[in-house]
């Protein structure tokens, strides 16, 4: 954990202490603690590489409640594994820390907040059908330090944010503002049937200048929707042989802005739930540097709760929740998803990024994912998932390179 994060964390706990103190003197205040622990096992197989590992995927702890009247708060700490690395102290971060105010039909929050964008990204990781979000959804924005506005009116749900990207705090740049928004419309919304459509947009600065130091962001979109977390001493086993290759090249150097658009559609009919999204990203170069071509991606998924239960639906956030079993035997769900990420044929994604460290530049990947979930209780969930992924470069001028990847994952997840 860096010094900036420690300062923010210290302020957050100081603020939480003040909130707890206010709870002692305000009968109208509330306080709730909770969290999540998820443990994964993953096995990867490609033509020239195999690996299996088990580790802690995610652990989080939160405190939230009502101060008085329309005022609320939340502080959330998260330890989350990153690609090719087990959870360690560098992965423990202050995920959210905000104070909110409700003014029907809208709600405001200020602090470290989530940036709204897309259905899969906006759905809690605890309640997604699959172990990881769809590969194209990795184009979604980061959390920010700033202002959040959200609300719901009849069939319309909306959310927007404005602030500084969390990774860029402390950098003295003239253009650091990040903003995003999501709007959905649900013309059908009953007890067991939902139909909604929506759109999202976000802008994020990626400025890279010798005057200010490099502020790079990865363009790479993971091919496999099950991540490896092995802490390898040598994470690059061979050319093109990475267990978790990416599409879109290495880092976005000499780029000043990223713009991403998204469209979504989702529906539910009893135990059936389906959703699909399309994303398109543009990368704007600084003066004298070429712009990247668009990175496009889309996915579609369908799930069915074979024991008859149905997922909950939150009209405030326009997202689907988890499944509450009706039987002591629990509830069982099956799902399938197909996703594509296409980095086009941009010359900016040169041959130097092709294959090494499993990073493909101008390339296309296709995934198909099958999953089975067992909801043992409202709080305990076990998942099994198989992914078949294919990646092939689009730029034939640097030679043909293709890799197939199969992965199998298990997860045990507990909410408290």
N, C-alpha and C positions, 0 to 999 in steps of 0.2 A: 504494500500500500504506500503510495507516494505521499510527500509532505502536504500537497494540496488536498488530497483525499482525507488525510488525517485531520487537517484543519476543518474541513467540511463536516467530517464525522464528529469532531469535538463540538462544533456549533450545534449539530443535530441533537447530540445527547444533552447539551445544555438546554436547548429548546424543549426537548422531551421532559427534562427535569422540571422546567417551568410549567409545562402542561400538566404533569403529574401533581405538582403543587396546587395548581388551579383546581384539579379534580377534588382535592381534599377540602376545598372551601366552597365548591359549587355543587349543589345537589343535582343540578341539571346535567352535569358532565358525565361522560361515560368513558371507559377504557377497556380495550380488548387486546389480548395478545394472541398470536397465532403464527403459523409457519408451514414449511414444507420440507421434506427430505426425499430425494430421489436417487436411487442407486442403479447404475447401468452395467450390463454386460454386452459387449459388442464383438463381433467376429467379422473380419474383412477378407475377401479373397479376390485377387485379380490374376491376370495371366502370369505375372512374375513376382507376386508378393502376397503374403498372408500374415495376418496378425489377429490376435484376440486379447482383450483386456477387460477388466472390471474395475469400476471406481465410482466415486461419488460424483453424480452429474450436477446436482444442485442442492443447496441447503439455504433456507431463508427464514428470517424471523422478523415479525412486524408488530408494531403497536399502533392502534388507531382508535379513534373515538370522536365524541362530540364535546366541544368545550361548553357552549351554551347557545341555545337558540339555533341560528343558522350556521354557526362556526364549527368546523371539524378539522381533523388533523390526521396525518399518517407518517410514520417513519418505518422504513423497511431496509434491512441489511440482507445482502445476498452473497453467497459464495457459489460461483458458477464456473465449471470447467471450461477451458478454452481449447481450441484445436491443438492437438498433439501435446497436451499438458494436463496433468492432474490438478485438482484444486489445491492452491497454496495461498499464502498470505497476500500475494499480488492480485488474486482473484476475488478477495473479499472487498466489497464496496458498498457504499451507501446508494442503494438502488433508487429509492424515492424518499423525499422528505418535504412535505408541503403542509400549508394551512389553507383550508378551503372555506368558501362562503356560498351558501345556497340562496338564490333569489329566483324563485319559480317563474318560468320553466328552465332557467339556466343555472349553472354552477361554475364558480371560479375557483382556481387554486393558484398559489404562488410558491415557488421553491424549486426543488428538483422533481420534475414531472415527466411523464411519458408523452412522447410526441405521437399523436394519432395518425395512423396510416394503414389502410387495408384491413380486411377481416381477419386473416390468419395471424398477422402481426398483432392486432389489437385484442385477439382472444388470449386469455390467460394460458400460460404454458401448462398449468395444472389440468386444463380442460380440453386441450386439443385432442383430436382423434388419434393422432400419430405422435411418436416420441419426439420428433423435431418438426418445426414448421417447414412448409414446402420450400425447396431451394430458391425459387424466384422471389419469395418473400424476404430473403436476406437483403434485398435492395431497400428495405424499409429504413426509416431514420433512426438515429440514436435518441436517447433521452436528452433532455435539455435542462438548463437552469433558466427559469423564466416563468411565463404566465400560461395557464391553461384555461380554456373556456369550453364548456360542454353543456348539452341539454337535449331535451326531447319535447316535441310538440305534436300530439296526435300521432301520425304515422311517420314523422320525420325525426331523425336523430342526427345530431351534428356535434363536431368537436374540432377545436383548433388550438394551436400553440405558437408561441413566439418567445425566442430566447437565445441563449448561447449553447452550442453543443457541449455536452459534458466533457468530451475529450480535449477541448480547446481552451479550458479555463486557464487564465494566466498568460496567454499569448497576446502580445500587443499588436493586433491587426485591426485595420480600419473597417473591414467588412466581415464580421463574424456572426451576423444574425441568421438564425435558422428558423424557418416557419413551416408549418404543415397544417393540413385540414382534411377532414373526412365528413361526408354527408351521405346518409342512407335514407331510403324511402321504403316503407313496408306496407304496401296496399292491402295485404292479407296478413292478419295477425290475430289468431284465435288461440284457444287453449291447446290445440294439437296441430295447428297448421300455421306456417309462417312462409311468406314470400317477400324477399327484399332485394333491392338493387342499390348500388352506391358507387361513389367516386372519391378518389383521394389525390392529394398533391403534396409534395414537399420540396423545399429548397434548402440546400446545405452548402456552406462555404468550404472550399478545399484549397485555400490559397497556399501557394508554395513560392516563396521568394527568398533569395539570399539575404535580403535586408531583414527578414523577420525569422528566418529559420524554416525548415521544411515542415509543412503540415500536410502529411500524406494520409490518404485513406485507402484501404484495400478495395480493389475492384473485383477481386476474386469471389465468385459465388460457388460454394461447396457443391460438388456433384452429388455426393451421397447425402441422403437426408438422415442418416445415422452417423454422428460424428465419432471419430476416434479421439480418445483422451490420453493415450499412452504417453508417458514422459520419456521419450526416446533421447538417448545421448546423441544419436545421429538421425534426425527426423527425415533425411533425404536418402532413402535406400538406393534409388537408381533413377535414371532418366525416365520420366513418365511413370514411375512406379510408386508414387505416393499413395498411401491408403485412402487419402481424402483429397483428390485432385480438385482444382478450381478452374472455373471458366472466367475469362476476362482479364488475364494478365496479373502482374504483380501489384504495384502501387501507382496511384494516380498522381505522379509528379507533374509539375507544371500545369496543374489544373486549378481553377479558381472557384468553380461552382458546379454543383450537381443538382439536376432537376429530375424528379421522378413523378410519373403519373400512374394512376392505378384505377382500374374498373373492377367491380365485383358484383356477383349475383349469388344468392343463397336461398335455400328453401328447406322446409321441414314438413313432413306429413307423418304424424305419429312417430313410430320408431325409426323412420327414414330421415336422414339429414344429408344434404348435398350443398356444395359450395364450389365456386370457380372464380379465379381472378386473373387479370392481365396486367403486366407492368411494363413500362418503357422508361429508360433512364438515359439522359443526355449528360455529357461531361464537357464543360466549357473551359477551353484552354486560356492561359494568360497570353498577353501580347507576344506574338512571335512563335507561339506553340500551337500545333494543330488540335482541333477538337476531336474527341473520340467519337466514333460512330455510336449509334444507340445500342444499348444492351436491352434486349427484350426477354420477357419470360411470361409463362402462364402455367396454370395448373387447374385440375379439376379433381374433386374427390367425392366419394359417396360412402356413407356408413349406415349400418342397420343394427339396431339392438334386438337380437334374436329372442330375448326373453320378454319383449313387449314394452319395456319402459321407453321413455323418450328423454332427450336432452332438454334441459331448461333453456329459456330464452330471456335475455335481459334487453328490454326495449330501450333502456337508457343508453347503453353502449352499443346496441345492435350487434350483439355477439351471442353465441351459444355457450351454455355452461356444461356441467358434468351430468352424470346419470346417478340417480338415487335408486338402489335396488329395492324391489318389493318383496323379495324372498330372502330367506336366510342363506340360500345358496349363492346369492349375489346376482348380478346382471352381466350378460355377455354381449359384446359388440364386435362386429367385423367391419373392416373398411378397406377401400382401395383408392389409390391416388396415382395420377399420371401428371408429370411436370416436365417442363422444357425451359432451358436457359440458352439464349443465343447471343453471342457477342459479335455477330456479324463478321465482316472481313476487314476491319479497321487496320490500316497500315501502322497506326500508333501502337498496336499490340504486336510488337515485332517478334522475330524468331528467337530473340534472346530470352523471351519468357516462355518459349514453347518447350514443354516437357520437363525442364529442370525443376526440381522440388515438386513435381506433379502439377505445375502451374501451366495452364494452356492459355494462350492469348486469344486470338480470333478463333473461337471454337463454339461448338454447340453440344449440349448435354441433354440426355433424355433419361428420366427416372420412372420406374413404376414401383409402387410400394403397396404391400399387403400387410394388414395389421389385425390383431385380435386383442381385445381388452377384456379383462375380468374385473368388474367392480365388486370387490368382496364386501365393501360397505361404502357408505357415503365418503369415508375418509381414506380408505385403503384401496389401491388400484395396482394391478399387475398388467404389463403390456408385453406383447411379442410382435416383432415386426421384421419383415424381409424386404430388402430393396435390391432391385436390379438396375444398374446405372450404366450408361454408355456415353463416352465423350469422344469427339472427333474434331480435329481442327478444320476450320473453313478456308484458311489461307494456304492454298496448295503450293504457293511460291516458295514456302519454307519446308516443303515436304509433307508427306502424309503421316499422321500420327493418330492412333485410335487406341482407346483403352476401355475394357469392360470391367465393371466392379460389382461384385455381389456382397451384400452385407446382411447380417442377422443380428438383431438386437433384442435384449430383454430389459425391462425396467420394473422396479418395485417402487411405488410412490406412496407416501403417507402425508396427509394433510392434518394439521391440528390447530 
